Amino acid sequence: MEKDNQKIEEFFYRNNEQVNNPIIKSFLSDPQNLYLVQKAILYPTEINRELVDESFQTHYINVRKTKYVSNLIYFFSLDFDKKRRNLQKHTLLILDKGLSEEGGTTAKEQIEDASIEKELDTIVGEGLLDNIEDEQLLKSLQKLTVRQLQILEMIYVKELSIKEVAQTLRTTPQNISNLHRKALNKLNNTLRKKEE
């Protein structure tokens, strides 16, 4: 038994460089593989060598598969992150609903309102609310968002077209048309509720 251990130690000492190879180290870390190698060292038959070779080939294939899948995951995650960052750079956040359920302005509208308020003051001048004498209509108009009031003022007081309003507010004519329609519907619903 002691002689067998000495023979195994000598083999590993002579082949120290190969044994320290990471793939061979991981192969020998499995007790079953280590047993096959020790058996082949002590009893160097063709069958024992073939068993070691087969076991090592299986181990090597598994290592290669693991490395391949690991690289796939790594490079896919890098590519995914790059695409996500590019998409975020080119896509703006747009909030579809207001901050409150009824009559609140969206964050985007508040930012846009603040940035172009001075420009609008010079264009709009006399406000829509200044021309309203009917108390019910005035209260209904006060329930509209700032943006909706601005659009109504530009269309009905300053007599600007939808396209001109869109250029002033730096948005699309479709958006102005939608906001205009929503404002009129809101006014209509508010006035009908008060009549009932």
KEDOGU-407002 format. One line per field, with one value per residue (C-alpha): y, x, z; residue number from 1; residue in three letters. Coordinates in steps of 0.02 Angstrom, whole numbers, padded with zeros to 5 digits. Example, Ala and Ser with C-alpha at 12.3 -4.5 7.8 and 13.67 -1.06 7.14 Angstrom:
residues 2
y	c(-00225 | -00053)
x	c(00615 | 00684)
z	c(00390 | 00357)
num	c(1 | 2)
residuo	c(ALA | SER)
This chain:
residues 196
y	c(00000 | 00119 | 00072 | 00112 | 00284 | 00319 | 00268 | 00385 | 00529 | 00504 | 00507 | 00671 | 00746 | 00700 | 00771 | 00921 | 01047 | 00948 | 00911 | 01098 | 01135 | 01204 | 01078 | 00930 | 01001 | 01011 | 00835 | 00766 | 00859 | 00731 | 00580 | 00455 | 00527 | 00530 | 00347 | 00303 | 00394 | 00311 | 00141 | 00176 | 00225 | 00070 | -00050 | 00023 | -00086 | -00032 | -00042 | 00071 | 00200 | 00197 | 00224 | 00377 | 00442 | 00421 | 00503 | 00648 | 00673 | 00683 | 00806 | 00912 | 00918 | 00974 | 01109 | 01171 | 01174 | 01269 | 01394 | 01416 | 01446 | 01563 | 01666 | 01668 | 01734 | 01863 | 01934 | 01926 | 02026 | 02156 | 02170 | 02181 | 02317 | 02416 | 02404 | 02455 | 02608 | 02661 | 02642 | 02748 | 02885 | 02894 | 02868 | 03002 | 02963 | 03015 | 03004 | 02961 | 03000 | 03149 | 03153 | 03152 | 03066 | 03225 | 03384 | 03356 | 03398 | 03272 | 03297 | 03325 | 03460 | 03547 | 03551 | 03612 | 03742 | 03814 | 03819 | 03911 | 04016 | 04179 | 04145 | 04110 | 04268 | 04373 | 04274 | 04253 | 04422 | 04442 | 04276 | 04174 | 04183 | 04374 | 04371 | 04252 | 04331 | 04172 | 04111 | 03926 | 03928 | 04017 | 03885 | 03747 | 03827 | 03840 | 03650 | 03628 | 03599 | 03745 | 03667 | 03646 | 03828 | 03886 | 03789 | 03858 | 04036 | 04020 | 03944 | 04053 | 04216 | 04234 | 04134 | 04029 | 03870 | 03699 | 03694 | 03865 | 03813 | 03653 | 03753 | 03873 | 03734 | 03630 | 03476 | 03390 | 03451 | 03282 | 03310 | 03486 | 03419 | 03283 | 03404 | 03526 | 03389 | 03330 | 03507 | 03534 | 03365 | 03407 | 03576 | 03495 | 03362 | 03489 | 03606 | 03463 | 03402 | 03578 | 03593 | 03431)
x	c(00000 | 00141 | 00230 | 00073 | 00059 | 00242 | 00217 | 00067 | 00161 | 00310 | 00194 | 00114 | 00285 | 00356 | 00201 | 00181 | 00163 | 00023 | -00065 | -00070 | -00164 | -00336 | -00434 | -00336 | -00349 | -00537 | -00539 | -00439 | -00547 | -00684 | -00647 | -00708 | -00589 | -00445 | -00478 | -00473 | -00307 | -00231 | -00290 | -00211 | -00046 | -00041 | -00107 | -00060 | -00172 | -00254 | -00427 | -00379 | -00304 | -00459 | -00569 | -00465 | -00470 | -00659 | -00687 | -00571 | -00655 | -00825 | -00756 | -00674 | -00834 | -00931 | -00801 | -00812 | -01002 | -01001 | -00875 | -00978 | -01141 | -01053 | -00985 | -01156 | -01237 | -01100 | -01102 | -01291 | -01307 | -01183 | -01277 | -01445 | -01381 | -01311 | -01476 | -01575 | -01465 | -01478 | -01667 | -01676 | -01572 | -01690 | -01856 | -01934 | -02044 | -02223 | -02354 | -02525 | -02629 | -02632 | -02568 | -02745 | -02897 | -02995 | -02923 | -02741 | -02603 | -02472 | -02291 | -02247 | -02381 | -02318 | -02140 | -02194 | -02309 | -02168 | -02044 | -02157 | -02261 | -02173 | -02194 | -02379 | -02408 | -02348 | -02453 | -02612 | -02619 | -02799 | -02856 | -03009 | -03067 | -03066 | -03199 | -03323 | -03474 | -03576 | -03534 | -03570 | -03458 | -03321 | -03324 | -03321 | -03172 | -03078 | -03088 | -02987 | -02800 | -02684 | -02638 | -02820 | -02856 | -02706 | -02766 | -02943 | -02876 | -02767 | -02906 | -03054 | -02976 | -02826 | -02909 | -02753 | -02767 | -02732 | -02568 | -02514 | -02558 | -02456 | -02305 | -02320 | -02335 | -02201 | -02308 | -02405 | -02571 | -02649 | -02604 | -02679 | -02836 | -02853 | -02828 | -02951 | -03083 | -03055 | -03072 | -03236 | -03304 | -03255 | -03342 | -03496 | -03506 | -03481 | -03615 | -03739 | -03715 | -03750 | -03909 | -03978)
z	c(00000 | 00045 | -00115 | -00215 | -00134 | -00172 | -00355 | -00370 | -00288 | -00406 | -00557 | -00500 | -00460 | -00632 | -00719 | -00603 | -00747 | -00832 | -00667 | -00627 | -00789 | -00735 | -00840 | -00771 | -00595 | -00610 | -00685 | -00537 | -00410 | -00444 | -00330 | -00461 | -00593 | -00469 | -00430 | -00617 | -00639 | -00485 | -00547 | -00719 | -00635 | -00525 | -00658 | -00828 | -00936 | -01099 | -01021 | -00875 | -00994 | -01102 | -00949 | -00901 | -01081 | -01094 | -00927 | -00972 | -01142 | -01057 | -00930 | -01066 | -01170 | -01015 | -00980 | -01159 | -01154 | -00990 | -01059 | -01218 | -01125 | -01004 | -01150 | -01233 | -01074 | -01048 | -01224 | -01238 | -01077 | -01140 | -01305 | -01216 | -01100 | -01247 | -01342 | -01187 | -01157 | -01341 | -01334 | -01176 | -01259 | -01408 | -01320 | -01211 | -01063 | -01098 | -00963 | -01032 | -00879 | -00765 | -00587 | -00521 | -00593 | -00630 | -00702 | -00655 | -00776 | -00827 | -00779 | -00962 | -00978 | -00820 | -00886 | -01056 | -00978 | -00873 | -01018 | -01140 | -01021 | -01067 | -01253 | -01229 | -01128 | -01274 | -01399 | -01298 | -01211 | -01155 | -01081 | -01121 | -00940 | -00950 | -01087 | -01002 | -00916 | -00883 | -00708 | -00747 | -00900 | -00804 | -00666 | -00798 | -00886 | -00721 | -00705 | -00866 | -00864 | -00900 | -01068 | -01118 | -01073 | -01174 | -01326 | -01312 | -01292 | -01447 | -01551 | -01496 | -01436 | -01551 | -01691 | -01727 | -01829 | -01753 | -01849 | -01782 | -01605 | -01626 | -01686 | -01540 | -01411 | -01499 | -01524 | -01662 | -01735 | -01689 | -01506 | -01509 | -01593 | -01461 | -01317 | -01396 | -01414 | -01234 | -01169 | -01262 | -01202 | -01024 | -01036 | -01112 | -00976 | -00836 | -00903 | -00928 | -00749 | -00683 | -00788 | -00715)
num	c(1 | 2 | 3 | 4 | 5 | 6 | 7 | 8 | 9 | 10 | 11 | 12 | 13 | 14 | 15 | 16 | 17 | 18 | 19 | 20 | 21 | 22 | 23 | 24 | 25 | 26 | 27 | 28 | 29 | 30 | 31 | 32 | 33 | 34 | 35 | 36 | 37 | 38 | 39 | 40 | 41 | 42 | 43 | 44 | 45 | 46 | 47 | 48 | 49 | 50 | 51 | 52 | 53 | 54 | 55 | 56 | 57 | 58 | 59 | 60 | 61 | 62 | 63 | 64 | 65 | 66 | 67 | 68 | 69 | 70 | 71 | 72 | 73 | 74 | 75 | 76 | 77 | 78 | 79 | 80 | 81 | 82 | 83 | 84 | 85 | 86 | 87 | 88 | 89 | 90 | 91 | 92 | 93 | 94 | 95 | 96 | 97 | 98 | 99 | 100 | 101 | 102 | 103 | 104 | 105 | 106 | 107 | 108 | 109 | 110 | 111 | 112 | 113 | 114 | 115 | 116 | 117 | 118 | 119 | 120 | 121 | 122 | 123 | 124 | 125 | 126 | 127 | 128 | 129 | 130 | 131 | 132 | 133 | 134 | 135 | 136 | 137 | 138 | 139 | 140 | 141 | 142 | 143 | 144 | 145 | 146 | 147 | 148 | 149 | 150 | 151 | 152 | 153 | 154 | 155 | 156 | 157 | 158 | 159 | 160 | 161 | 162 | 163 | 164 | 165 | 166 | 167 | 168 | 169 | 170 | 171 | 172 | 173 | 174 | 175 | 176 | 177 | 178 | 179 | 180 | 181 | 182 | 183 | 184 | 185 | 186 | 187 | 188 | 189 | 190 | 191 | 192 | 193 | 194 | 195 | 196)
residuo	c(MET | GLU | LYS | ASP | ASN | GLN | LYS | ILE | GLU | GLU | PHE | PHE | TYR | ARG | ASN | ASN | GLU | GLN | VAL | ASN | ASN | PRO | ILE | ILE | LYS | SER | PHE | LEU | SER | ASP | PRO | GLN | ASN | LEU | TYR | LEU | VAL | GLN | LYS | ALA | ILE | LEU | TYR | PRO | THR | GLU | ILE | ASN | ARG | GLU | LEU | VAL | ASP | GLU | SER | PHE | GLN | THR | HIS | TYR | ILE | ASN | VAL | ARG | LYS | THR | LYS | TYR | VAL | SER | ASN | LEU | ILE | TYR | PHE | PHE | SER | LEU | ASP | PHE | ASP | LYS | LYS | ARG | ARG | ASN | LEU | GLN | LYS | HIS | THR | LEU | LEU | ILE | LEU | ASP | LYS | GLY | LEU | SER | GLU | GLU | GLY | GLY | THR | THR | ALA | LYS | GLU | GLN | ILE | GLU | ASP | ALA | SER | ILE | GLU | LYS | GLU | LEU | ASP | THR | ILE | VAL | GLY | GLU | GLY | LEU | LEU | ASP | ASN | ILE | GLU | ASP | GLU | GLN | LEU | LEU | LYS | SER | LEU | GLN | LYS | LEU | THR | VAL | ARG | GLN | LEU | GLN | ILE | LEU | GLU | MET | ILE | TYR | VAL | LYS | GLU | LEU | SER | ILE | LYS | GLU | VAL | ALA | GLN | THR | LEU | ARG | THR | THR | PRO | GLN | ASN | ILE | SER | ASN | LEU | HIS | ARG | LYS | ALA | LEU | ASN | LYS | LEU | ASN | ASN | THR | LEU | ARG | LYS | LYS | GLU | GLU)
